[in-house]
């Protein structure tokens, strides 16, 4: 068995090797000759593509296994063994990681291909692709890790890569600050993860710390300790997946190149939190309170982010808030114990969000890095492929049947209502309407109406083929991905739910046909309402609005950034300054300089003896010998 | 009888020590060192006489050889030092002063 699962370890290895190769190749050649950027681009696509094929193999091998033993592991080597803790660098393939692998590698590959076009004018091409490969490799470690610790390696890896890539255009100070913000906010979340992991180890870690052992031993924990572990882990998830209160980094992360945004939002990074909660579903189902907290945080994040999204004027920020909002849905899904619905939304979201970001990237690319939607307009005629594919993405995001987002969002809302969480469902429907509104606000403003900047419009053209082909492929995905989990109502088999059943502790709601119909009807109504409002306001062209009152408040994101700055950052800086100026010189430096002074005093006292004259040393010698002889003679007597 | 020899040896040795301490001329210091070596030679010979064996003589001969070698080396050093400074005063060389 061991040799046949070897390729599992190769999946994260390919992109990592790609990163190393590109980096070394660039370092070795950059001084001597100019390597055409296409070489790096193609080199970068090889790793993800290989991983994708191996992911396919994993998927088919899993499918061949019987339902109750649908997993296999590969232990690369023993990482360390200390006391009770024996840790392997192990990888686990089960239905959950198998599904994640498939679309992470697939979308990751497409984004790499797209980047060849998008980054074509960039100076540090090699650096970009090396980081991208590293990013994907880290995510694959995260997905495949067979223990929380290996998962944490990938977890930190994506955090690092996001930092590197967000501050990629490092000439601009704001971008660097955005990168710092992402990294620091993520660190806060990571602390939660580490504490949760430590607590989990303390509770049941001595019986094996890989997921399978943990799952088998979870019953040995008390309810309160499970709750603590769940909440600590969820703190980690809020950091990585941008939930309240740690969502602030994600909109700022738009500072990076657009393919990076697409990679962060669709395939890697932000979905990690949802994945982690689903991975630990065996703990979350034990304590209802933990799930409830997750669900409420999720749905409130969805609401707040949707409000912000309605008033943004940067095309990427609109999409960023839509991601935060959709992530909120996913957490609401996993919170109401509909894990497969949450993961299903991760799956469909990956397609349409990657599509929307890459589409937005194409628009930004042809407009020479213009991101303000109020300077666009009427691009429909100039960029038909981008328009139509983005329209599909927008319909999927807004939850229009039969596009992908509709089914997954509907599944979450239905699970919430059927499990008896009326208010979560209600907010969810409200957010659905808002989602439709802000998505189509963006589409109408960017693509419809009259061009607002005539000069930019005249220069606009369709993006090159290397960018549009991934768009088309993703559009097909956004169109059809939803059918994989078609609810029984439409004659579907809920393939993804059944597929995930061995991995996640789903609690299937027992709702009636009527309830399901009701949920779908309200969702469609919410979508139609949002679309209608957006069309009325922006369908025929609109001028940039001046925000007043609540809108102004929302445009400035409720001043949350300023609040955090005032409540956390500034006091923290003040404390730091106080420590460096008051505490450090007096408390830590004083003993050290004291010791130095002592030695200096003693030295000045003793240095009199060192006259430098040979004869004086001779006296010392004779004196010493005399004393020694005297002692010797005394002891002999 | 041995007592007299030893007293003489101690007197010679102390003279050598005082010479090393008190005099600043290279040659005087050097001669004082030789004096100390010969004081110890005298003590060795006296003890050899007392013990009626040759051990002391062997050591005395050895010390003479060492003294000869030392004389050759030390005179060379003195010449070099004199070349550097033009002086024969030991107080000139006090680089180790603290």
Interface residues (C-beta under 8 A of the other chain):
Chain A: X606 X607 X608 X609 X610 X611 X612 X613 X614 X615 X618 X619 X622
Chain B: X17 X20 X21 X22 X24 X29 X90 X91 X93 X94 X95 X96 X97 X98
